[in-house]
Amino acid sequence: MYTDSHCHITCDQLYSHIDEVLENMDAISSCLIMCTNEEEFLRAEKLKEKDSRFKIAFGWFPGDAKEIDEKKLMLLESYLQQQRVDVLGEIGLDYYWDTSFNDLQKELFVKQIELANQYNVPISIHMREATKDCLDILTKYAKTKIIFHCFSGSTETMKECLRLDSLISFAGPITFKNAKHGPDCVKECPLERMLTETDSPYLTPVPYRGKENQPKYVEFVTKKISELKEIELETLCEQIETNFLSLFN
């Protein structure tokens, strides 16, 4: 039984055929639905009501920082107050596309970390071309459990992340032929600090690269980790689910 610690199944693309997506999830034992807006969050709540395998993450994405006002922060806080959010995320910094509002991103990041601290929920981190700023902010402010989503940094960066007592989540890119750091990070990462994810509908693993990703394909991420770490698949699956559930103890 596999764990998908990060998937966007309530985004418009996947939710348009959600029955098929759910039917394909027979081998998934635990799943965290990532929500980047209120509509996705409300869809996720309906799924969670019917299926105990689901947890829900909600947070404001760094790329949307220019659109996030106090009203939207208050909405997020209201859900946290009502204990409707299991993980706050994905939050963080993304300097890849546009560096013109980095300060706004950092401000939003800190505010959301402080909300997570206040309501004692884990945070899921998006960190792209912003490693130093992201780690500096987390070191200074974060007090709850941390997931580094779809980790793609070097082994040196991973070791810095692990010093924050975090979990490192690996996705489809570790299966790609041109994977740069992923395989080395998998080999170096302690088993008890690992998670698996799809980030579906994005980053589909080999052998389905280029097609729409779904939680069912976390199988191929997990099998690649099993191969790289030379560990039995069943043992790996059990440990990853243990790691995932430890976030909510």
C-alpha positions as CSV (number, residue, x, y, z in Angstrom):
1,M,0.0,0.0,0.0
2,Y,1.5,3.3,-1.2
3,T,1.5,6.8,0.3
4,D,1.0,9.9,-1.8
5,S,2.0,12.8,0.5
6,H,1.2,15.6,-2.1
7,C,-1.3,15.5,-4.9
8,H,-3.7,18.1,-6.4
9,I,-6.7,15.9,-7.1
10,T,-9.1,18.7,-6.5
11,C,-7.6,21.0,-9.1
12,D,-9.9,21.5,-12.1
13,Q,-7.9,19.1,-14.4
14,L,-8.2,16.1,-12.1
15,Y,-11.5,16.9,-10.5
16,S,-13.1,16.9,-13.9
17,H,-12.8,13.1,-13.8
18,I,-12.4,12.5,-10.1
19,D,-14.4,9.3,-10.1
20,E,-11.8,7.7,-12.3
21,V,-8.9,9.1,-10.2
22,L,-10.5,7.6,-7.1
23,E,-11.1,4.3,-8.7
24,N,-7.4,4.1,-9.6
25,M,-6.4,4.6,-6.0
26,D,-7.0,1.1,-4.6
27,A,-3.3,0.6,-3.8
28,I,-3.0,4.0,-1.9
29,S,-3.3,3.8,1.9
30,S,-2.7,7.4,2.8
31,C,-3.0,10.6,0.7
32,L,-2.6,14.3,1.3
33,I,-4.7,16.5,-1.0
34,M,-3.0,19.9,-1.7
35,C,-5.4,22.9,-2.1
36,T,-4.3,26.2,-3.4
37,N,-7.7,28.0,-3.3
38,E,-11.0,27.8,-1.4
39,E,-12.8,25.9,-4.1
40,E,-10.2,23.1,-4.1
41,F,-10.3,23.0,-0.3
42,L,-14.1,22.6,-0.2
43,R,-13.9,19.8,-2.8
44,A,-11.2,18.1,-0.7
45,E,-13.4,18.2,2.4
46,K,-16.2,16.3,0.6
47,L,-13.7,13.6,-0.4
48,K,-12.3,13.4,3.2
49,E,-15.8,13.0,4.6
50,K,-16.2,9.8,2.6
51,D,-12.7,8.4,2.8
52,S,-10.5,8.2,5.9
53,R,-7.3,7.8,3.8
54,F,-7.4,11.5,3.0
55,K,-5.7,14.4,4.8
56,I,-6.1,18.0,3.6
57,A,-3.4,20.7,3.1
58,F,-4.4,24.3,2.4
59,G,-2.2,27.4,2.0
60,W,-1.4,30.3,-0.2
61,F,1.2,29.5,-2.9
62,P,4.2,31.9,-3.2
63,G,3.5,32.7,-6.8
64,D,0.1,34.1,-5.8
65,A,1.6,36.5,-3.2
66,K,0.4,39.6,-5.0
67,E,-3.2,38.5,-4.8
68,I,-3.2,37.4,-1.1
69,D,-4.7,40.1,1.1
70,E,-5.7,40.1,4.8
71,K,-9.1,38.7,3.9
72,K,-7.6,35.6,2.4
73,L,-5.3,35.2,5.3
74,M,-8.3,35.5,7.7
75,L,-10.1,32.8,5.6
76,L,-7.1,30.4,6.1
77,E,-7.0,31.2,9.8
78,S,-10.7,30.5,10.2
79,Y,-10.2,27.0,8.7
80,L,-7.2,26.4,11.0
81,Q,-9.3,27.6,14.0
82,Q,-12.0,25.0,13.1
83,Q,-9.3,22.3,12.8
84,R,-10.3,21.7,9.1
85,V,-6.7,21.9,7.8
86,D,-4.3,19.0,8.5
87,V,-1.2,20.6,6.9
88,L,-0.6,24.3,6.0
89,G,0.8,24.3,2.5
90,E,2.1,24.4,0.0
91,I,3.9,27.5,1.1
92,G,7.4,28.9,0.6
93,L,9.4,30.8,-2.0
94,D,9.6,30.5,-5.8
95,Y,12.1,32.8,-7.6
96,Y,12.1,30.8,-10.8
97,W,9.5,32.7,-12.8
98,D,9.5,36.2,-11.4
99,T,11.8,37.8,-8.9
100,S,10.0,41.2,-8.9
101,F,8.0,40.4,-5.8
102,N,10.4,38.4,-3.7
103,D,9.8,40.5,-0.6
104,L,6.0,40.0,-0.8
105,Q,6.7,36.2,-1.1
106,K,8.8,36.3,2.0
107,E,6.3,38.3,3.9
108,L,3.5,35.9,3.0
109,F,5.7,32.9,3.9
110,V,6.4,34.2,7.4
111,K,2.8,35.0,8.1
112,Q,1.7,31.5,7.1
113,I,4.5,29.9,9.2
114,E,3.3,31.9,12.2
115,L,-0.3,30.7,11.6
116,A,1.0,27.1,11.5
117,N,2.9,27.7,14.8
118,Q,-0.2,29.2,16.4
119,Y,-2.4,26.3,15.5
120,N,0.3,23.6,15.7
121,V,0.0,22.1,12.2
122,P,2.8,20.9,9.9
123,I,3.9,22.9,6.9
124,S,4.6,21.7,3.3
125,I,7.3,23.7,1.6
126,H,7.7,24.8,-2.0
127,M,11.3,25.9,-2.5
128,R,12.4,26.8,-6.0
129,E,15.5,28.8,-6.8
130,A,15.2,30.3,-3.3
131,T,17.1,27.8,-1.1
132,K,19.0,30.3,1.1
133,D,16.1,32.6,1.8
134,C,13.7,29.7,2.4
135,L,16.0,27.9,4.8
136,D,16.9,31.2,6.6
137,I,13.2,31.9,7.2
138,L,12.4,28.4,8.3
139,T,15.3,28.3,10.7
140,K,14.2,31.6,12.2
141,Y,10.4,31.1,12.4
142,A,9.3,27.4,12.0
143,K,8.3,25.5,15.1
144,T,6.1,22.7,13.6
145,K,6.9,19.7,11.5
146,I,8.2,20.4,8.0
147,I,7.8,18.6,4.7
148,F,10.1,19.6,1.8
149,H,7.8,18.8,-1.1
150,C,9.2,17.3,-4.3
151,F,12.8,17.7,-3.2
152,S,15.1,18.5,-6.0
153,G,18.2,20.0,-4.4
154,S,21.7,18.7,-3.8
155,T,22.7,16.3,-1.1
156,E,24.3,19.2,0.8
157,T,21.0,21.2,0.7
158,M,19.1,18.1,1.8
159,K,21.4,17.8,4.8
160,E,20.6,21.4,5.7
161,C,16.9,20.6,5.5
162,L,17.3,17.5,7.6
163,R,18.8,19.6,10.4
164,L,15.4,21.3,10.6
165,D,14.0,17.9,11.7
166,S,12.1,17.7,8.4
167,L,10.7,15.0,6.1
168,I,12.0,14.9,2.5
169,S,9.4,14.0,-0.1
170,F,10.5,12.5,-3.4
171,A,8.4,12.6,-6.6
172,G,8.5,11.6,-10.3
173,P,11.7,13.4,-11.2
174,I,13.8,10.7,-9.4
175,T,12.7,8.3,-12.1
176,F,13.8,10.5,-15.0
177,K,16.9,9.6,-17.0
178,N,18.3,13.1,-16.6
179,A,17.7,13.2,-12.8
180,K,20.5,15.4,-11.5
181,H,20.6,15.1,-7.7
182,G,17.5,13.0,-6.9
183,P,19.0,9.5,-6.9
184,D,21.9,10.6,-4.8
185,C,19.6,12.3,-2.3
186,V,17.4,9.2,-2.1
187,K,20.5,7.1,-1.3
188,E,21.6,9.6,1.4
189,C,18.3,10.3,3.0
190,P,17.5,8.3,6.2
191,L,14.6,6.0,5.6
192,E,12.7,7.3,8.6
193,R,12.8,10.9,7.1
194,M,11.4,10.0,3.6
195,L,8.1,10.5,2.0
196,T,6.7,9.7,-1.5
197,E,4.4,11.8,-3.6
198,T,3.1,12.4,-7.1
199,D,2.4,16.2,-7.2
200,S,-0.3,15.1,-9.6
201,P,-1.3,16.1,-12.2
202,Y,2.3,17.2,-12.7
203,L,5.7,15.5,-12.9
204,T,4.5,12.0,-14.0
205,P,7.1,9.4,-13.3
206,V,8.6,7.0,-15.9
207,P,7.1,5.0,-17.6
208,Y,4.2,7.4,-18.0
209,R,6.2,10.6,-18.2
210,G,4.5,13.2,-20.4
211,K,1.0,11.9,-19.5
212,E,-1.3,13.2,-16.8
213,N,-0.2,12.2,-13.4
214,Q,-2.4,10.6,-10.8
215,P,-1.9,9.3,-7.2
216,K,-1.8,5.7,-8.6
217,Y,1.6,6.5,-10.2
218,V,3.2,7.0,-6.8
219,E,3.9,3.3,-7.1
220,F,6.7,4.0,-9.6
221,V,8.3,6.6,-7.3
222,T,8.3,4.1,-4.5
223,K,9.7,1.3,-6.6
224,K,12.5,3.6,-7.7
225,I,13.4,4.4,-4.1
226,S,13.3,0.7,-3.2
227,E,15.7,0.0,-6.1
228,L,18.1,2.9,-5.1
229,K,18.1,2.1,-1.4
230,E,18.2,-1.7,-2.0
231,I,15.3,-2.3,0.4
232,E,12.3,-4.5,0.1
233,L,9.2,-2.7,-1.3
234,E,6.9,-3.8,1.5
235,T,9.3,-2.6,4.2
236,L,9.7,0.7,2.4
237,C,5.9,1.3,2.0
238,E,5.4,0.5,5.7
239,Q,8.1,2.9,6.8
240,I,6.9,5.7,4.5
241,E,3.3,5.5,5.8
242,T,4.6,5.5,9.4
243,N,6.6,8.7,8.5
244,F,3.5,10.3,7.0
245,L,1.2,9.5,9.9
246,S,3.8,10.8,12.4
247,L,3.0,14.2,11.1
248,F,-0.4,14.1,12.7
249,N,0.4,12.5,16.1
